[in-house]
């Protein structure tokens, strides 16, 4: 599953009041860092 889908799922769950624990591995994953870099680099 692409990382974007994971974030969309987390967002939807959070909107429904769900809480989360142990998110640091997701935040610090290489894929997430690269995704963040690409998004920042593409900003005007």
PDB file of N, CA, C, O and CB in Angstrom:
ATOM      1  N   UNK A   1       0.855  -1.184   0.000  1.00  0.00           N
ATOM      2  CA  UNK A   1       0.000   0.000   0.000  1.00  0.00           C
ATOM      3  C   UNK A   1       0.897   1.242   0.000  1.00  0.00           C
ATOM      4  O   UNK A   1       1.823   1.329   0.806  1.00  0.00           O
ATOM      5  CB  UNK A   1      -0.971   0.001   1.238  1.00  0.00           C
ATOM      6  N   UNK A   2       0.636   2.204  -0.894  1.00  0.00           N
ATOM      7  CA  UNK A   2       1.436   3.424  -0.899  1.00  0.00           C
ATOM      8  C   UNK A   2       1.288   4.186   0.403  1.00  0.00           C
ATOM      9  O   UNK A   2       0.231   4.159   1.033  1.00  0.00           O
ATOM     10  CB  UNK A   2       1.043   4.311  -2.067  1.00  0.00           C
ATOM     11  N   UNK A   3       2.353   4.867   0.804  1.00  0.00           N
ATOM     12  CA  UNK A   3       2.336   5.613   2.065  1.00  0.00           C
ATOM     13  C   UNK A   3       1.212   6.640   2.113  1.00  0.00           C
ATOM     14  O   UNK A   3       0.615   6.853   3.169  1.00  0.00           O
ATOM     15  CB  UNK A   3       3.669   6.306   2.276  1.00  0.00           C
ATOM     16  N   UNK A   4       0.917   7.277   0.987  1.00  0.00           N
ATOM     17  CA  UNK A   4      -0.143   8.276   0.982  1.00  0.00           C
ATOM     18  C   UNK A   4      -1.458   7.682   1.466  1.00  0.00           C
ATOM     19  O   UNK A   4      -2.216   8.349   2.170  1.00  0.00           O
ATOM     20  CB  UNK A   4      -0.316   8.862  -0.416  1.00  0.00           C
ATOM     21  N   UNK A   5      -1.737   6.435   1.099  1.00  0.00           N
ATOM     22  CA  UNK A   5      -2.962   5.783   1.541  1.00  0.00           C
ATOM     23  C   UNK A   5      -2.961   5.581   3.047  1.00  0.00           C
ATOM     24  O   UNK A   5      -4.001   5.720   3.691  1.00  0.00           O
ATOM     25  CB  UNK A   5      -3.139   4.447   0.832  1.00  0.00           C
ATOM     26  N   UNK A   6      -1.812   5.254   3.613  1.00  0.00           N
ATOM     27  CA  UNK A   6      -1.713   5.087   5.059  1.00  0.00           C
ATOM     28  C   UNK A   6      -2.060   6.394   5.748  1.00  0.00           C
ATOM     29  O   UNK A   6      -2.810   6.402   6.725  1.00  0.00           O
ATOM     30  CB  UNK A   6      -0.300   4.617   5.467  1.00  0.00           C
ATOM     31  N   UNK A   7      -1.518   7.510   5.245  1.00  0.00           N
ATOM     32  CA  UNK A   7      -1.792   8.812   5.856  1.00  0.00           C
ATOM     33  C   UNK A   7      -3.250   9.204   5.691  1.00  0.00           C
ATOM     34  O   UNK A   7      -3.843   9.775   6.606  1.00  0.00           O
ATOM     35  CB  UNK A   7      -0.894   9.885   5.250  1.00  0.00           C
ATOM     36  N   UNK A   8      -3.829   8.909   4.547  1.00  0.00           N
ATOM     37  CA  UNK A   8      -5.249   9.199   4.347  1.00  0.00           C
ATOM     38  C   UNK A   8      -6.102   8.386   5.312  1.00  0.00           C
ATOM     39  O   UNK A   8      -7.065   8.904   5.878  1.00  0.00           O
ATOM     40  CB  UNK A   8      -5.663   8.904   2.894  1.00  0.00           C
ATOM     41  N   UNK A   9      -5.754   7.117   5.503  1.00  0.00           N
ATOM     42  CA  UNK A   9      -6.484   6.270   6.447  1.00  0.00           C
ATOM     43  C   UNK A   9      -6.352   6.793   7.871  1.00  0.00           C
ATOM     44  O   UNK A   9      -7.332   6.822   8.616  1.00  0.00           O
ATOM     45  CB  UNK A   9      -5.981   4.828   6.371  1.00  0.00           C
ATOM     46  N   UNK A  10      -5.138   7.209   8.256  1.00  0.00           N
ATOM     47  CA  UNK A  10      -4.925   7.768   9.593  1.00  0.00           C
ATOM     48  C   UNK A  10      -5.744   9.048   9.767  1.00  0.00           C
ATOM     49  O   UNK A  10      -6.357   9.260  10.814  1.00  0.00           O
ATOM     50  CB  UNK A  10      -3.420   8.052   9.833  1.00  0.00           C
ATOM     51  N   UNK A  11      -5.753   9.887   8.754  1.00  0.00           N
ATOM     52  CA  UNK A  11      -6.507  11.136   8.812  1.00  0.00           C
ATOM     53  C   UNK A  11      -7.997  10.864   9.009  1.00  0.00           C
ATOM     54  O   UNK A  11      -8.638  11.469   9.867  1.00  0.00           O
ATOM     55  CB  UNK A  11      -6.284  11.954   7.535  1.00  0.00           C
ATOM     56  N   UNK A  12      -8.532   9.959   8.217  1.00  0.00           N
ATOM     57  CA  UNK A  12      -9.955   9.635   8.330  1.00  0.00           C
ATOM     58  C   UNK A  12     -10.283   9.051   9.703  1.00  0.00           C
ATOM     59  O   UNK A  12     -11.305   9.392  10.298  1.00  0.00           O
ATOM     60  CB  UNK A  12     -10.367   8.651   7.230  1.00  0.00           C
ATOM     61  N   UNK A  13      -9.420   8.175  10.200  1.00  0.00           N
ATOM     62  CA  UNK A  13      -9.645   7.576  11.517  1.00  0.00           C
ATOM     63  C   UNK A  13      -9.588   8.635  12.607  1.00  0.00           C
ATOM     64  O   UNK A  13     -10.385   8.605  13.545  1.00  0.00           O
ATOM     65  CB  UNK A  13      -8.611   6.476  11.795  1.00  0.00           C
ATOM     66  N   UNK A  14      -8.649   9.574  12.491  1.00  0.00           N
ATOM     67  CA  UNK A  14      -8.529  10.643  13.487  1.00  0.00           C
ATOM     68  C   UNK A  14      -9.764  11.540  13.466  1.00  0.00           C
ATOM     69  O   UNK A  14     -10.226  11.982  14.518  1.00  0.00           O
ATOM     70  CB  UNK A  14      -7.259  11.481  13.231  1.00  0.00           C
ATOM     71  N   UNK A  15     -10.298  11.809  12.284  1.00  0.00           N
ATOM     72  CA  UNK A  15     -11.515  12.618  12.194  1.00  0.00           C
ATOM     73  C   UNK A  15     -12.673  11.933  12.907  1.00  0.00           C
ATOM     74  O   UNK A  15     -13.585  12.598  13.399  1.00  0.00           O
ATOM     75  CB  UNK A  15     -11.882  12.881  10.726  1.00  0.00           C
ATOM     76  N   UNK A  16     -12.637  10.600  12.964  1.00  0.00           N
ATOM     77  CA  UNK A  16     -13.689   9.838  13.626  1.00  0.00           C
ATOM     78  C   UNK A  16     -13.417   9.639  15.112  1.00  0.00           C
ATOM     79  O   UNK A  16     -14.129   8.887  15.777  1.00  0.00           O
ATOM     80  CB  UNK A  16     -13.851   8.496  12.956  1.00  0.00           C
ATOM     81  N   UNK A  17     -12.388  10.311  15.640  1.00  0.00           N
ATOM     82  CA  UNK A  17     -12.120  10.282  17.068  1.00  0.00           C
ATOM     83  C   UNK A  17     -11.165   9.201  17.523  1.00  0.00           C
ATOM     84  O   UNK A  17     -10.904   9.089  18.721  1.00  0.00           O
ATOM     85  CB  UNK A  17     -13.376  10.127  17.785  1.00  0.00           C
ATOM     86  N   UNK A  18     -10.636   8.404  16.617  1.00  0.00           N
ATOM     87  CA  UNK A  18      -9.692   7.358  17.008  1.00  0.00           C
ATOM     88  C   UNK A  18      -8.367   7.993  17.435  1.00  0.00           C
ATOM     89  O   UNK A  18      -7.948   9.004  16.871  1.00  0.00           O
ATOM     90  CB  UNK A  18      -9.468   6.353  15.841  1.00  0.00           C
ATOM     91  N   UNK A  19      -7.722   7.404  18.418  1.00  0.00           N
ATOM     92  CA  UNK A  19      -6.407   7.865  18.846  1.00  0.00           C
ATOM     93  C   UNK A  19      -5.374   6.815  18.486  1.00  0.00           C
ATOM     94  O   UNK A  19      -5.704   5.649  18.271  1.00  0.00           O
ATOM     95  CB  UNK A  19      -6.385   8.162  20.366  1.00  0.00           C
ATOM     96  N   UNK A  20      -4.124   7.238  18.423  1.00  0.00           N
ATOM     97  CA  UNK A  20      -3.060   6.366  17.960  1.00  0.00           C
ATOM     98  C   UNK A  20      -1.885   6.383  18.917  1.00  0.00           C
ATOM     99  O   UNK A  20      -1.652   7.364  19.623  1.00  0.00           O
ATOM    100  CB  UNK A  20      -2.610   6.770  16.572  1.00  0.00           C
ATOM    101  N   UNK A  21      -1.156   5.293  18.929  1.00  0.00           N
ATOM    102  CA  UNK A  21       0.083   5.199  19.695  1.00  0.00           C
ATOM    103  C   UNK A  21       1.144   4.607  18.778  1.00  0.00           C
ATOM    104  O   UNK A  21       0.831   4.004  17.752  1.00  0.00           O
ATOM    105  CB  UNK A  21      -0.101   4.331  20.996  1.00  0.00           C
ATOM    106  N   UNK A  22       2.379   4.785  19.156  1.00  0.00           N
ATOM    107  CA  UNK A  22       3.507   4.176  18.442  1.00  0.00           C
ATOM    108  C   UNK A  22       3.578   4.599  16.974  1.00  0.00           C
ATOM    109  O   UNK A  22       3.751   3.757  16.092  1.00  0.00           O
ATOM    110  CB  UNK A  22       3.412   2.666  18.526  1.00  0.00           C
ATOM    111  N   UNK A  23       3.444   5.901  16.713  1.00  0.00           N
ATOM    112  CA  UNK A  23       3.522   6.401  15.350  1.00  0.00           C
ATOM    113  C   UNK A  23       4.948   6.792  14.926  1.00  0.00           C
ATOM    114  O   UNK A  23       5.200   7.027  13.744  1.00  0.00           O
ATOM    115  CB  UNK A  23       2.608   7.587  15.203  1.00  0.00           C
ATOM    116  N   UNK A  24       5.870   6.860  15.882  1.00  0.00           N
ATOM    117  CA  UNK A  24       7.223   7.300  15.542  1.00  0.00           C
ATOM    118  C   UNK A  24       7.892   6.436  14.480  1.00  0.00           C
ATOM    119  O   UNK A  24       8.568   6.994  13.616  1.00  0.00           O
ATOM    120  CB  UNK A  24       8.073   7.314  16.776  1.00  0.00           C
ATOM    121  N   UNK A  25       7.752   5.119  14.485  1.00  0.00           N
ATOM    122  CA  UNK A  25       8.369   4.354  13.395  1.00  0.00           C
ATOM    123  C   UNK A  25       7.846   4.775  12.016  1.00  0.00           C
ATOM    124  O   UNK A  25       8.602   4.786  11.044  1.00  0.00           O
ATOM    125  CB  UNK A  25       8.120   2.865  13.603  1.00  0.00           C
ATOM    126  N   UNK A  26       6.580   5.116  11.930  1.00  0.00           N
ATOM    127  CA  UNK A  26       6.020   5.581  10.668  1.00  0.00           C
ATOM    128  C   UNK A  26       6.592   6.952  10.304  1.00  0.00           C
ATOM    129  O   UNK A  26       6.976   7.186   9.158  1.00  0.00           O
ATOM    130  CB  UNK A  26       4.485   5.643  10.749  1.00  0.00           C
ATOM    131  N   UNK A  27       6.644   7.842  11.274  1.00  0.00           N
ATOM    132  CA  UNK A  27       7.155   9.194  11.032  1.00  0.00           C
ATOM    133  C   UNK A  27       8.618   9.153  10.602  1.00  0.00           C
ATOM    134  O   UNK A  27       9.025   9.884   9.698  1.00  0.00           O
ATOM    135  CB  UNK A  27       6.998  10.063  12.292  1.00  0.00           C
ATOM    136  N   UNK A  28       9.398   8.305  11.245  1.00  0.00           N
ATOM    137  CA  UNK A  28      10.839   8.271  10.995  1.00  0.00           C
ATOM    138  C   UNK A  28      11.256   7.300   9.897  1.00  0.00           C
ATOM    139  O   UNK A  28      12.450   7.127   9.654  1.00  0.00           O
ATOM    140  CB  UNK A  28      11.552   7.917  12.254  1.00  0.00           C
ATOM    141  N   UNK A  29      10.311   6.671   9.239  1.00  0.00           N
ATOM    142  CA  UNK A  29      10.664   5.711   8.195  1.00  0.00           C
ATOM    143  C   UNK A  29      11.335   6.417   7.020  1.00  0.00           C
ATOM    144  O   UNK A  29      11.031   7.570   6.713  1.00  0.00           O
ATOM    145  CB  UNK A  29       9.415   4.951   7.718  1.00  0.00           C
ATOM    146  N   UNK A  30      12.237   5.715   6.381  1.00  0.00           N
ATOM    147  CA  UNK A  30      12.948   6.278   5.221  1.00  0.00           C
ATOM    148  C   UNK A  30      11.957   6.738   4.154  1.00  0.00           C
ATOM    149  O   UNK A  30      12.128   7.809   3.573  1.00  0.00           O
ATOM    150  CB  UNK A  30      13.928   5.237   4.624  1.00  0.00           C
ATOM    151  N   UNK A  31      10.938   5.948   3.896  1.00  0.00           N
ATOM    152  CA  UNK A  31       9.953   6.289   2.884  1.00  0.00           C
ATOM    153  C   UNK A  31       9.236   7.598   3.225  1.00  0.00           C
ATOM    154  O   UNK A  31       8.980   8.416   2.341  1.00  0.00           O
ATOM    155  CB  UNK A  31       8.941   5.156   2.733  1.00  0.00           C
ATOM    156  N   UNK A  32       8.917   7.794   4.492  1.00  0.00           N
ATOM    157  CA  UNK A  32       8.229   9.008   4.912  1.00  0.00           C
ATOM    158  C   UNK A  32       9.137  10.222   4.772  1.00  0.00           C
ATOM    159  O   UNK A  32       8.694  11.279   4.322  1.00  0.00           O
ATOM    160  CB  UNK A  32       7.743   8.875   6.355  1.00  0.00           C
ATOM    161  N   UNK A  33      10.395  10.081   5.151  1.00  0.00           N
ATOM    162  CA  UNK A  33      11.340  11.191   5.023  1.00  0.00           C
ATOM    163  C   UNK A  33      11.487  11.577   3.551  1.00  0.00           C
ATOM    164  O   UNK A  33      11.492  12.761   3.217  1.00  0.00           O
ATOM    165  CB  UNK A  33      12.720  10.814   5.631  1.00  0.00           C
ATOM    166  N   UNK A  34      11.608  10.581   2.672  1.00  0.00           N
ATOM    167  CA  UNK A  34      11.741  10.871   1.243  1.00  0.00           C
ATOM    168  C   UNK A  34      10.471  11.513   0.679  1.00  0.00           C
ATOM    169  O   UNK A  34      10.547  12.421  -0.148  1.00  0.00           O
ATOM    170  CB  UNK A  34      12.064   9.587   0.472  1.00  0.00           C
ATOM    171  N   UNK A  35       9.317  11.045   1.123  1.00  0.00           N
ATOM    172  CA  UNK A  35       8.053  11.635   0.682  1.00  0.00           C
ATOM    173  C   UNK A  35       7.974  13.093   1.127  1.00  0.00           C
ATOM    174  O   UNK A  35       7.589  13.957   0.340  1.00  0.00           O
ATOM    175  CB  UNK A  35       6.850  10.835   1.237  1.00  0.00           C
ATOM    176  N   UNK A  36       8.329  13.372   2.360  1.00  0.00           N
ATOM    177  CA  UNK A  36       8.312  14.748   2.868  1.00  0.00           C
ATOM    178  C   UNK A  36       9.273  15.616   2.065  1.00  0.00           C
ATOM    179  O   UNK A  36       8.940  16.745   1.705  1.00  0.00           O
ATOM    180  CB  UNK A  36       8.684  14.784   4.371  1.00  0.00           C
ATOM    181  N   UNK A  37      10.455  15.098   1.785  1.00  0.00           N
ATOM    182  CA  UNK A  37      11.446  15.857   1.009  1.00  0.00           C
ATOM    183  C   UNK A  37      10.889  16.187  -0.379  1.00  0.00           C
ATOM    184  O   UNK A  37      10.991  17.327  -0.832  1.00  0.00           O
ATOM    185  CB  UNK A  37      12.775  15.057   0.881  1.00  0.00           C
ATOM    186  N   UNK A  38      10.310  15.207  -1.045  1.00  0.00           N
ATOM    187  CA  UNK A  38       9.755  15.438  -2.383  1.00  0.00           C
ATOM    188  C   UNK A  38       8.642  16.492  -2.337  1.00  0.00           C
ATOM    189  O   UNK A  38       8.561  17.354  -3.211  1.00  0.00           O
ATOM    190  CB  UNK A  38       9.214  14.116  -2.978  1.00  0.00           C
ATOM    191  N   UNK A  39       7.793  16.416  -1.319  1.00  0.00           N
ATOM    192  CA  UNK A  39       6.697  17.378  -1.212  1.00  0.00           C
ATOM    193  C   UNK A  39       7.230  18.781  -0.982  1.00  0.00           C
ATOM    194  O   UNK A  39       6.734  19.733  -1.585  1.00  0.00           O
ATOM    195  CB  UNK A  39       5.745  16.986  -0.080  1.00  0.00           C
ATOM    196  N   UNK A  40       8.226  18.926  -0.126  1.00  0.00           N
ATOM    197  CA  UNK A  40       8.811  20.241   0.148  1.00  0.00           C
ATOM    198  C   UNK A  40       9.536  20.761  -1.090  1.00  0.00           C
ATOM    199  O   UNK A  40       9.410  21.936  -1.435  1.00  0.00           O
ATOM    200  CB  UNK A  40       9.783  20.169   1.352  1.00  0.00           C
ATOM    201  N   UNK A  41      10.288  19.900  -1.751  1.00  0.00           N
ATOM    202  CA  UNK A  41      11.037  20.296  -2.944  1.00  0.00           C
ATOM    203  C   UNK A  41      10.107  20.770  -4.050  1.00  0.00           C
ATOM    204  O   UNK A  41      10.457  21.685  -4.795  1.00  0.00           O
ATOM    205  CB  UNK A  41      11.891  19.137  -3.445  1.00  0.00           C
ATOM    206  N   UNK A  42       8.936  20.169  -4.172  1.00  0.00           N
ATOM    207  CA  UNK A  42       7.989  20.533  -5.223  1.00  0.00           C
ATOM    208  C   UNK A  42       7.172  21.780  -4.902  1.00  0.00           C
ATOM    209  O   UNK A  42       6.475  22.296  -5.776  1.00  0.00           O
ATOM    210  CB  UNK A  42       7.061  19.387  -5.478  1.00  0.00           C
ATOM    211  N   UNK A  43       7.243  22.277  -3.662  1.00  0.00           N
ATOM    212  CA  UNK A  43       6.526  23.506  -3.317  1.00  0.00           C
ATOM    213  C   UNK A  43       7.155  24.679  -4.049  1.00  0.00           C
ATOM    214  O   UNK A  43       8.372  24.744  -4.228  1.00  0.00           O
ATOM    215  CB  UNK A  43       6.538  23.750  -1.782  1.00  0.00           C
ATOM    216  N   UNK A  44       6.319  25.582  -4.459  1.00  0.00           N
ATOM    217  CA  UNK A  44       6.809  26.762  -5.204  1.00  0.00           C
ATOM    218  C   UNK A  44       7.536  27.740  -4.324  1.00  0.00           C
ATOM    219  O   UNK A  44       8.003  28.773  -4.803  1.00  0.00           O
ATOM    220  CB  UNK A  44       5.666  27.471  -5.883  1.00  0.00           C
TER     221      UNK A  44
END
